[in-house]
Each structure stands twice: as C-alpha cells, then as structure tokens.
Amino acid sequence: MEQLIRKQYKEEFILSAETIDSVSEMLAASLTEAGTNQKDVLRIRLSLEEILGIWLKKLGGRMVSYRSVQRFGRLSIEVCVDGEQISTEEDEEDEGFLLSNRLLAQAGLSLVYTYKNGKNCLSCNPQKKFSMGQMAQIMTAVVLAAVLGLAAGFLPQEGQTAVLAVTQPLFNFIFGGLRAVSSPLVFFAVCCGIVSIGDLSVVGRIGKKLIVRMIAGTFLLGVVMALVSCLLFPTVTETGNAVSGNFSEVYQMILDIVPSDIVSPFLNGNALQIVFLGICVGTALLILGERTAAVQNFVMQTNEVIRFLMSVLGRLVPLFVFLSLFDLLLSDVGNGYFSLLKVFIIAIPGCFLLTLFYVFVAATRLSVSPVLLIRKMLPTYLIAMMTASSAAALTTNLDTCEKELGIPKKVADFAIPLGQVLYKPGFVVGLFGVALCMAESYGVPITPQFLVMAVLTMGLLAMATPPIPGGSLSVFTVIFAQLGIPAGAVALAVAANAILDFFMTAAGLACLQVQVMLAAKSVGMLDQERLHGERRE
C-alpha cells in the first residue's frame, strides 16, 4: 500500500465482490495515512462497501476506478463506476441518515455522491494530518513572541522602528487576506448548512423541535452572558445620550440587520447582514428544491473553494499570532497578556458551570441521578476535552447516546451530527469572554448597544462557524469588526481560543447530549429503562 501515498495514484478494476474488498482496503489505507480516526475510517469503509454492493447488483461487471490525489498537501479520494445514474438515497429507508451523511461529508467524515460524465462517483476529502497540532503551533508562537518581543525591547529606538517596519506590514497583509475570505466564508457556510437539510420533510417532528431548542438555547445563553457581563465588567449605560436614545439605537440596529443592498454587507464586513443574507438565500434554495439544482451545486462548490482558501490561510495563524503579540510587546509589555489571563479566568469556569447546569437540568427533568448521568456522559466529554474536536468524539458520542442515554439510533444518527454543526453553547461562552476582555483591554466601551450586538452576532456566528482550520479565526475577525474592537486583538483572541477550544468543545457536546435527550423525551422516544440503567463498561 506504500504507493497510495504518492502525489497521484489511480487504478482500475472490473466491479466484482473481490474488487470491492480491494477498493475498500485502498480507501482505508489512504484515510489512515491522512491521519483519520480509525473509528471514522471503519465507518467510511463500511459505507463504501455497502454502496459498491448496490452498484454491483445494478450495474454488473462495469469498470470501477480508484483515484487519490494530493493537492497543496490535501488528500482527495474518488471512487467511480461507469454506467447510468444510480442514486444511493432511494435505497435508504431512514431519511434522517441522509441528512446526517450530508453534515458528516462537510467535515470529511463521510462519502459524497455525484454523477458526472457518465460515472457514479463517491469522494472523500479527509483533513490533513499535521506533524504538530495547531494548538502546539500557536503556543510556540506565543512563547517565541514573548521571548523575542521582550528581547527586542532592549534595542535602541531606531532598531525597534526598523523591526516594526518589517513585522507590521506583514501582519496587515495576512489580516487583509483573512478579512477578504471571512465574509464569504460565513455566507456560504450558512447557505450550505441550510441546503444540506435537503428536504424539510427529512427533519421530521423531533428534528424541528430539536432545531428550535438549539437556536433558542444559543440566544438565551447569549442573553445570560450579557447580563453576567454587567456584573463582571464596567458597563456604560449612557454615553451622552438619554436612555431612550440608547433604546432607539438598539432598535435601529436590529432593523439594520436587513441590508439595503446585497453588496454592502460584504464590503463593510457587517456580520449580521451577511448571516441574514445567507439564511434568506439558503432557505429559498431549500424551498425551491430541484428547480434550483444548478444554483445549489454552484453554492456547494463555491463553499468548498472558500473553505479551501481559509484552510490554506489557517496555516498562517501561528505566524499571525506571533506578529501581533510581538508588535504588542514592543508597545505594551503586560496589558495584552493580562487580558489573556482574564479570559481564562472567566471562560474556563464558565464552560464548567454551563456543563453542570445542563446536567442537573437533565437529571431533574428526566428523574435520573446526576452522578449516573455524569458517568455515562464522561467518555464523550473527556475525548472532546483531550482533542478539542467534536469530529474525534463523534463515534463515542453516538454510541453513548444510543447505548447509555436511551436515545434511539435513528434519532442519534440524525441529531448528533446536526447538533455538532449547529449547536455550540460552549463557543458562545468563550466568545463572550474573549470579546469582553478584549473590549476592556482596548478601551472599547461596553454599552447596551454593544451587548445587544454581541448577543445577536455571537449567537448567529456560533452556529455558522465552519469546522476547518482557521474557522474560529474568521469568526473572531468578523465579530471584532462588528463590535469595533481593533484588529490587533484578533491574535490575542486566537491565542486564547487555542486553549479555550478544549473546554468549549467538551461543554458543547455535553449540552448537545442533554438537548437531544430532552427532545427525544418530549416526543416519547426516549428509552427510560436504558437511561436509568447502570453504565455498561
């Protein structure tokens, strides 16, 4: 299998039971080489074998080709069979599985079906395996910036000026690229998230209830965070205007979510208007269905292009953090790092408290021991805490929901992937903590307008954050521009996020499990006996 790790590899077979095994082994070898989790490798491999089995029955001994290509370090795998179009969707009895598959495909954890040039094709784009994780890279950048920044402080003024003449333009160059990509990234992420549903009937009764719970819970948490921030940060209730004037400004700000034209939100980086447009376009495409198939295809393909560009820019995040903190240390030695410390003091306990609150709400509503509930939810929580990846915890999450929490498999297979894309309460806590600390550090007044804007922006963007390297960076870029926080704070936010992501992801998955349990109970689908039973080792 060593030949599979070349820049480009292709092999053709006659479709048969034996070649299905060979193609399956090739796929597994390529995914393993790309660093894909072994449980996800098995999941994708079984899916491939099942679909190829269907094609074997309907197409007989046609030619099947396996191709793996590496472009800019990213692996792309494609398996194609000649013949008339054979849709795999009509063979699925559980429509919820289709939605789950679409959502998993966006994270590179599932196969994507297309029909092109007379061929049925299955493709997969696993995320690249890095020798050093992004957190390690960012922490290295922080340490280097601290050491070199403090050392550069001993240079004469002329030397410091010369150094800044090199670092500041480079910082502005990278930041400009991030700003250029972040707005369309958010727009297409929202559009594709809605279009991926495929059909409103697929969502079903529990799906609609769950989506409402997730959206309502996200914004309610934002309101709670805004109220708590009034106790932790100095809030300016009046800035020379009357309170009625403040209300008028807030009211107008909400109305301004509807843009006057399509272009200006992207030119001005107005996050709320961009998300609003994304929701409108995505919903229209979803309702019109097959009549807009060409437009849907364009949106999906453009989204892949934008995501790829951001993943490339995401590799520059450690350099971006280094440049920003280095420049900061030459001008203000302690204030930036003190802001980071304050973010951790607020956001990390906040994530733990959020998790405990949800656990005790579930224990009360479901009449189950909170200790038993914690024991059952702990494996998923620990994997998320150790990896900062909801994708890495996906398989354990699904097993826990089905075997320990009493959630039916068809509900878990639909709700968990959907929730991992749509529902990020831990991210809301982290975003609020970062934004408030950066605003305080850079002298941005925390007014009622600021808090309302924060609730709306963070609530929407928490649901629109793309699960790719650099995705959180794009969100910080958009949010800080919306709230009037200087660009220099973005690097501090990214450095904080590298650590907070572990706690935010773990809290988000725990809250998701609770939401799915409560939604299943509300429609009479929760297995109470399994939920109350002792955890299976």
C-alpha positions, 0 to 999 in steps of 0.5 A, a space after each residue: 500500500 506504500 504507493 497510495 501515498 504518492 502525489 497521484 495514484 489511480 487504478 482500475 478494476 472490473 466491479 466484482 465482490 473481490 474488487 470491492 474488498 480491494 477498493 475498500 482496503 485502498 480507501 482505508 489505507 489512504 484515510 489512515 495515512 491522512 491521519 483519520 480516526 480509525 473509528 471514522 475510517 471503519 465507518 467510511 469503509 463500511 459505507 463504501 462497501 455497502 454502496 459498491 454492493 448496490 452498484 454491483 447488483 445494478 450495474 454488473 461487471 462495469 469498470 470501477 476506478 480508484 483515484 487519490 490525489 494530493 493537492 497543496 498537501 490535501 488528500 482527495 479520494 474518488 471512487 467511480 463506476 461507469 454506467 447510468 445514474 444510480 442514486 444511493 438515497 432511494 435505497 435508504 429507508 431512514 431519511 434522517 441518515 441522509 441528512 446526517 451523511 450530508 453534515 458528516 461529508 462537510 467535515 470529511 467524515 463521510 462519502 459524497 455522491 455525484 454523477 458526472 460524465 457518465 460515472 457514479 462517483 463517491 469522494 472523500 476529502 479527509 483533513 490533513 494530518 499535521 506533524 504538530 497540532 495547531 494548538 502546539 503551533 500557536 503556543 510556540 508562537 506565543 512563547 517565541 513572541 514573548 521571548 523575542 518581543 521582550 528581547 527586542 525591547 532592549 534595542 535602541 529606538 531606531 532598531 525597534 522602528 526598523 523591526 516594526 517596519 518589517 513585522 507590521 506590514 506583514 501582519 496587515 497583509 495576512 489580516 487583509 487576506 483573512 478579512 477578504 475570505 471571512 465574509 464569504 466564508 460565513 455566507 456560504 457556510 450558512 447557505 450550505 448548512 441550510 441546503 444540506 437539510 435537503 428536504 424539510 420533510 427529512 427533519 421530521 417532528 423531533 428534528 424541528 423541535 430539536 432545531 428550535 431548542 438549539 437556536 433558542 438555547 444559543 440566544 438565551 445563553 447569549 442573553 445570560 452572558 450579557 447580563 453576567 457581563 454587567 456584573 463582571 465588567 464596567 458597563 456604560 449605560 449612557 454615553 451622552 445620550 438619554 436612555 431612550 436614545 440608547 433604546 432607539 439605537 438598539 432598535 435601529 440596529 436590529 432593523 439594520 440587520 436587513 441590508 439595503 443592498 446585497 453588496 454592502 454587507 460584504 464590503 463593510 464586513 457587517 456580520 449580521 447582514 451577511 448571516 441574514 443574507 445567507 439564511 434568506 438565500 439558503 432557505 429559498 434554495 431549500 424551498 425551491 428544491 430541484 428547480 434550483 439544482 444548478 444554483 445549489 451545486 454552484 453554492 456547494 462548490 463555491 463553499 468548498 473553494 472558500 473553505 479551501 482558501 481559509 484552510 490554506 490561510 489557517 496555516 498562517 495563524 501561528 505566524 499571525 499570532 506571533 506578529 501581533 503579540 510581538 508588535 504588542 510587546 514592543 508597545 505594551 509589555 503586560 496589558 495584552 497578556 493580562 487580558 489573556 489571563 482574564 479570559 481564562 479566568 472567566 471562560 474556563 469556569 464558565 464552560 464548567 458551570 454551563 456543563 453542570 447546569 445542563 446536567 442537573 437540568 437533565 437529571 431533574 427533568 428526566 428523574 435520573 441521578 446526576 452522578 449516573 448521568 455524569 458517568 455515562 456522559 464522561 467518555 464523550 466529554 473527556 475525548 472532546 476535552 483531550 482533542 478539542 474536536 467534536 469530529 474525534 468524539 463523534 463515534 463515542 458520542 453516538 454510541 453513548 447516546 444510543 447505548 447509555 442515554 436511551 436515545 434511539 439510533 435513528 434519532 442519534 444518527 440524525 441529531 448528533 451530527 446536526 447538533 455538532 454543526 449547529 449547536 455550540 453553547 460552549 463557543 458562545 461562552 468563550 466568545 463572550 469572554 474573549 470579546 469582553 476582555 478584549 473590549 476592556 483591554 482596548 478601551 472599547 466601551 461596553 454599552 447596551 448597544 454593544 451587548 445587544 450586538 454581541 448577543 445577536 452576532 455571537 449567537 448567529 456566528 456560533 452556529 455558522 462557524 465552519 469546522 476547518 482550520 482557521 474557522 474560529 479565526 474568521 469568526 473572531 475577525 468578523 465579530 471584532 469588526 462588528 463590535 469595533 474592537 481593533 484588529 490587533 486583538 484578533 491574535 490575542 483572541 486566537 491565542 486564547 481560543 487555542 486553549 479555550 477550544 478544549 473546554 468549549 468543545 467538551 461543554 458543547 457536546 455535553 449540552 448537545 447530549 442533554 438537548 437531544 435527550 430532552 427532545 427525544 423525551 418530549 416526543 416519547 422516544 426516549 428509552 427510560 429503562 436504558 437511561 436509568 440503567 447502570 453504565 455498561 463498561 
